[in-house]
Amino acid sequence: MKVNKIYVKSKNTHYTIIIGKGLLGILKKQLNKLCPRTKKVGLILDKNIPNHFKIKIKKQLKKYNLYVYEFLPNEKLKSFKKANSLLESLIKK
C-alpha cells in the first residue's frame, strides 16, 4: 500500500493532504505521525462516499475535534483554493 502526501503551504496556513489506497486502515497512525500534537482535523468528503466508510473514519478519529465538509461531486470544488478557504474557516473556529 502506497501513501502519498502532498504538503501545502499558503500565506496563512500549512497542511498535509494524505491520499492512498487502503488509507482507512492506517489513517490514525499516519495522522499521529504527521502531526502528533494536533487537536483539529478537517475532512473534505464527496457525498457519494458510502456511509459505512464515513462512520469508520469518524470512529478512528474520535479523539480529535473533527470538522467534516461534504460536497456533491464537482471538479470545481476539488481545488487547492477551495481546500485553503475551508481550512481558513476551520482555523477561525
Secondary structure as a PSIPRED ss2 file (coil, helix, strand):
# PSIPRED VFORMAT (PSIPRED V4.0)

   1 M C   1.000  0.000  0.000
   2 K C   1.000  0.000  0.000
   3 V E   0.000  0.000  1.000
   4 N E   0.000  0.000  1.000
   5 K E   0.000  0.000  1.000
   6 I E   0.000  0.000  1.000
   7 Y E   0.000  0.000  1.000
   8 V E   0.000  0.000  1.000
   9 K E   0.000  0.000  1.000
  10 S C   1.000  0.000  0.000
  11 K C   1.000  0.000  0.000
  12 N C   1.000  0.000  0.000
  13 T C   1.000  0.000  0.000
  14 H E   0.000  0.000  1.000
  15 Y E   0.000  0.000  1.000
  16 T E   0.000  0.000  1.000
  17 I E   0.000  0.000  1.000
  18 I E   0.000  0.000  1.000
  19 I E   0.000  0.000  1.000
  20 G E   0.000  0.000  1.000
  21 K C   1.000  0.000  0.000
  22 G C   1.000  0.000  0.000
  23 L H   0.000  1.000  0.000
  24 L H   0.000  1.000  0.000
  25 G H   0.000  1.000  0.000
  26 I H   0.000  1.000  0.000
  27 L H   0.000  1.000  0.000
  28 K H   0.000  1.000  0.000
  29 K H   0.000  1.000  0.000
  30 Q H   0.000  1.000  0.000
  31 L H   0.000  1.000  0.000
  32 N H   0.000  1.000  0.000
  33 K H   0.000  1.000  0.000
  34 L H   0.000  1.000  0.000
  35 C C   1.000  0.000  0.000
  36 P C   1.000  0.000  0.000
  37 R C   1.000  0.000  0.000
  38 T C   1.000  0.000  0.000
  39 K C   1.000  0.000  0.000
  40 K E   0.000  0.000  1.000
  41 V E   0.000  0.000  1.000
  42 G E   0.000  0.000  1.000
  43 L E   0.000  0.000  1.000
  44 I E   0.000  0.000  1.000
  45 L E   0.000  0.000  1.000
  46 D E   0.000  0.000  1.000
  47 K C   1.000  0.000  0.000
  48 N C   1.000  0.000  0.000
  49 I C   1.000  0.000  0.000
  50 P C   1.000  0.000  0.000
  51 N H   0.000  1.000  0.000
  52 H H   0.000  1.000  0.000
  53 F H   0.000  1.000  0.000
  54 K H   0.000  1.000  0.000
  55 I H   0.000  1.000  0.000
  56 K H   0.000  1.000  0.000
  57 I H   0.000  1.000  0.000
  58 K H   0.000  1.000  0.000
  59 K H   0.000  1.000  0.000
  60 Q H   0.000  1.000  0.000
  61 L C   1.000  0.000  0.000
  62 K C   1.000  0.000  0.000
  63 K C   1.000  0.000  0.000
  64 Y C   1.000  0.000  0.000
  65 N E   0.000  0.000  1.000
  66 L E   0.000  0.000  1.000
  67 Y E   0.000  0.000  1.000
  68 V E   0.000  0.000  1.000
  69 Y E   0.000  0.000  1.000
  70 E E   0.000  0.000  1.000
  71 F E   0.000  0.000  1.000
  72 L C   1.000  0.000  0.000
  73 P C   1.000  0.000  0.000
  74 N C   1.000  0.000  0.000
  75 E H   0.000  1.000  0.000
  76 K H   0.000  1.000  0.000
  77 L H   0.000  1.000  0.000
  78 K C   1.000  0.000  0.000
  79 S C   1.000  0.000  0.000
  80 F H   0.000  1.000  0.000
  81 K H   0.000  1.000  0.000
  82 K H   0.000  1.000  0.000
  83 A H   0.000  1.000  0.000
  84 N H   0.000  1.000  0.000
  85 S H   0.000  1.000  0.000
  86 L H   0.000  1.000  0.000
  87 L H   0.000  1.000  0.000
  88 E H   0.000  1.000  0.000
  89 S H   0.000  1.000  0.000
  90 L H   0.000  1.000  0.000
  91 I H   0.000  1.000  0.000
  92 K H   0.000  1.000  0.000
  93 K C   1.000  0.000  0.000
